[in-house]
C-alpha cells in the first residue's frame, strides 16, 4: 500500500509540475508580447517628436505665432491687415462660418462672377464696428472727388511742356563756356597762373568764370552738380600751390596732371582740367547719356533759341496750374482720410480685397478650417494653398486684381517647426502606456516567481518520493534474495 500511495503522489506532483511548465511558457509569451507592444509605443512617441507644424512669421522665422484661419483671413496685426487668401486647388476662397452668410450674398452657390458692389454697404457695416451707411456714402463722394483731382493732375502731368534739351559731345558742350581767363575752353590750351603768390587767386578766377558761363545752359540740378565738381577740383589742386611736400612735387611734375609747375610759375592744362571735371560731373549727378556710338553726351539748353524762349513762356503758366491741381488733390486726400477711423479704413481695404477675390474666383465653405490641426494638415498635404492678390488699374482706369498662389512650404510667411503640442501629447501617452505595460509585466514577473518557487518545491518532493521508493524496492527485493 505504501508503494502504491507513493506512486499516486508522484503522478500528482508530476502533473502539477507539467502544468506549471505550461503556465510559465504562456507567461513568457505574454512578456514577449508586452516587449513588442512597448516597442510600438516607443516608435509612436519618436514619430510624434519628428512631426512638423506650420507657424506664421513676419521676420523669416526669427519668431512666430500659431497659424490659424484668423491669421490668414481676418484683419489683424499679424497679417498687417492684408488678406492672405486660403484657397483650394481650384483657386476658390475657403470660407468659415463667419463669412458664409456674406459669401452667399455675393454668390449663392459659390460660383465666381457674383455681385459684391450691391451688398458692399450691408457687409461692411456689419463687419466694421461703428461704420454707418452714411460714412460709406460720404466716402464714395470723397473718393469720386479724389479720383477727379487725381485725373486732373495726371492729365496736366501728361501735357507738361517739354523743355528743349540738346545732347552734345564734350567739346560742343564745353563750347558753351566760351572764353574764360583768355582761354577758349572747348579748344583747350595752357593757362599761366603765375607764381605761388597769384596762382591760387588765378585758379579760383578761372573756376568762377567757368561756373558762371556754364550756368547759362544748365538746369538747376545740373548747375548744382557742375558747381560742386568745380569747387572740388579747386579744393583738391589749390592745396599743392606753394607746397614743397613730396606729394606736391610728384603731382606738379607729372605729365598727366592738369596742374603743373615750371620754374617758379604754375600752369593749368585746360583740356586735362575739363576732362577731370566732366569725369566727376556724371558721378555727381549731371545729366549724361551715351549716344548710339557709345560716346558720352551731355545735356544743355540753348536759351537763345526760339524753342527755349517759347517753352520758358509756357512752362510757368503750366507749372502754376499743375501746382493748383496738386493742392486740390492733396485737399481731396485729406478729406477722404477723415471719413473713417484708421482701424475701419484698414478693415474696409481688407474686406474689399477678400470679397472681390470671391467675385473673381468663387468660394467654398468648410466647417473644419477653424480647427488649427486640420488647417495645418491640409496645408502640409497641399490640399489648401495660400494666395496673395495685388490691385492694379488697366488703361481705362478700371481696377482689377492679380493673384499669385503658392503651396505652404514655398510661402515666405510660413515656417515649419517641430510640433511641441504633438510632442507633449505623445509624451503623456507614452508615459501612460508605459505605466500600463510595466504594471502588466510586474504582475507576470510576480506570478512567474511564484510558479518557479512552487516548481522548485515540487522537484524536491518528487526527489524525496523517488528516493523512498527506490529504498523500498531495494529492501523488498533483498528479503526474497
Residue pairs with C-beta under 8 A, 6 or more apart in sequence:
2 472
3 469
3 472
3 473
6 465
6 468
6 469
6 472
7 469
9 465
10 462
10 465
10 466
10 469
13 458
13 461
13 462
13 465
14 462
16 454
16 458
17 455
17 458
17 459
17 462
20 451
20 454
20 455
20 458
21 455
23 447
23 451
24 448
24 451
24 452
24 455
27 444
27 447
27 448
27 451
28 448
30 440
30 444
31 441
31 444
31 445
34 437
34 440
34 441
34 444
37 437
38 434
38 437
41 429
41 430
41 433
41 434
41 437
42 430
44 426
44 429
44 430
45 426
45 427
45 429
45 430
47 426
48 419
48 422
48 423
48 425
48 426
49 418
49 423
49 426
50 418
51 418
51 419
51 422
51 423
52 380
52 416
52 417
52 418
52 419
53 67
53 376
53 416
53 417
53 418
53 419
53 421
53 422
54 67
54 376
54 379
54 380
54 408
54 414
54 415
54 416
55 64
55 65
55 66
55 67
55 414
55 415
55 416
55 417
56 64
56 65
56 66
56 67
56 71
56 78
56 413
56 414
57 63
57 64
57 65
57 413
57 414
57 415
58 78
58 80
58 413
60 412
60 415
61 415
64 415
64 417
65 71
65 78
66 372
67 372
67 375
67 376
67 379
67 414
68 370
68 372
68 375
69 86
69 94
69 96
69 369
69 370
69 372
69 375
70 76
71 78
71 79
71 84
72 79
72 83
72 84
72 85
72 86
72 386
73 83
73 84
73 85
73 86
73 94
73 96
73 99
73 354
74 98
75 81
75 83
75 346
75 347
75 350
75 351
81 346
81 347
81 349
81 350
82 350
82 353
83 350
83 353
83 354
83 357
83 389
84 386
84 387
84 388
84 413
85 93
85 354
85 357
85 386
85 387
85 388
85 389
85 403
86 93
86 94
86 369
86 375
86 384
86 385
86 386
86 387
87 93
87 94
87 361
87 384
87 385
87 386
87 387
87 405
88 94
88 364
88 383
88 384
88 385
89 382
89 383
89 385
90 362
91 361
91 362
91 385
91 387
91 403
91 405
92 110
92 112
92 361
92 362
92 363
92 364
93 103
93 354
93 357
93 358
93 361
93 362
93 363
93 364
94 363
94 364
94 366
94 369
94 384
95 103
95 358
95 363
95 364
95 365
95 366
96 365
96 366
96 367
96 369
96 370
97 365
97 367
97 370
99 354
100 365
102 119
102 123
102 126
102 127
102 355
103 110
103 355
103 358
103 363
103 365
105 119
105 122
105 123
106 114
106 115
106 116
106 119
106 355
106 358
106 359
106 363
107 113
107 114
107 358
107 359
107 362
107 363
110 362
110 363
110 364
110 365
111 362
112 358
112 359
112 360
112 361
112 362
113 359
113 362
114 358
114 359
114 362
115 359
116 123
116 355
116 356
116 358
116 359
120 136
120 352
120 355
121 133
121 136
123 351
123 355
124 131
124 136
124 347
124 348
124 351
125 131
125 132
125 133
125 136
127 347
127 351
128 344
128 347
128 348
128 351
129 344
130 341
130 344
131 340
131 344
131 348
135 339
135 340
135 344
138 339
139 336
139 339
139 340
142 332
142 335
142 336
142 339
143 336
145 332
145 335
145 336
146 329
146 332
146 333
146 335
146 336
148 332
149 325
149 328
149 329
149 331
149 332
150 329
150 332
151 397
152 325
152 328
152 329
153 322
153 325
153 326
153 329
156 318
156 321
156 322
156 325
157 322
159 318
160 318
160 322
161 311
161 314
161 315
161 318
162 311
163 219
163 301
163 308
163 311
163 315
164 301
164 302
164 305
164 307
164 308
164 311
165 287
165 299
165 300
165 301
166 299
166 300
166 301
166 302
167 289
167 291
167 297
167 298
167 299
167 300
168 297
168 298
168 300
169 295
169 296
169 297
169 298
170 274
170 278
170 296
170 298
171 186
172 186
173 278
173 297
173 298
173 300
174 185
174 186
174 274
174 278
175 185
175 186
176 213
176 214
176 216
176 217
176 300
177 185
177 186
177 210
177 213
177 214
178 184
178 185
178 213
179 185
180 206
180 209
180 210
180 213
181 191
181 202
181 205
181 206
181 209
182 191
183 189
183 191
183 206
183 270
185 210
185 213
185 270
185 274
188 269
188 270
188 271
188 274
189 270
189 271
190 267
190 268
190 269
190 270
191 202
191 206
191 267
191 268
191 270
192 265
192 267
193 199
193 202
193 203
193 241
193 265
193 266
193 267
193 268
194 202
194 265
194 266
195 264
195 265
195 266
196 241
196 242
196 264
196 266
199 241
199 242
199 265
199 266
200 238
200 241
200 242
203 234
203 237
203 238
203 241
203 259
203 266
203 268
204 234
204 238
206 268
207 230
207 231
207 233
207 234
210 230
211 226
211 227
211 230
214 223
214 226
215 223
215 226
215 227
216 303
217 300
217 301
217 302
217 303
218 226
218 300
218 301
219 287
219 299
219 301
221 285
221 287
222 286
222 287
222 299
225 281
225 284
225 285
225 286
226 277
226 281
226 284
226 286
228 284
229 277
229 280
229 281
229 284
229 286
230 277
232 280
233 273
233 276
233 277
233 280
237 258
237 259
240 247
240 248
240 251
240 252
240 259
241 259
241 266
251 257
251 259
252 259
252 260
252 261
252 266
253 260
253 261
256 272
257 269
257 272
258 268
258 269
258 270
258 272
258 273
258 275
258 276
259 266
259 267
259 268
259 269
259 273
260 266
260 267
260 268
260 269
261 267
278 298
281 288
281 298
282 288
282 296
286 298
286 299
287 298
287 299
288 296
288 297
288 298
288 299
289 296
289 297
289 299
290 296
290 297
291 297
301 308
302 308
303 309
303 312
337 345
340 348
353 389
353 391
353 401
356 401
357 387
357 389
357 401
357 403
360 401
360 403
361 403
368 374
369 375
369 378
375 384
378 384
379 386
379 407
379 408
379 414
380 408
380 409
382 407
382 408
384 408
385 405
385 406
385 407
385 408
386 405
386 406
386 408
386 411
386 414
387 403
387 404
387 405
387 406
388 403
388 404
389 401
389 402
389 403
389 404
390 401
390 402
390 404
391 399
391 400
391 401
392 399
392 400
392 401
392 402
393 399
393 400
394 400
408 414
409 416
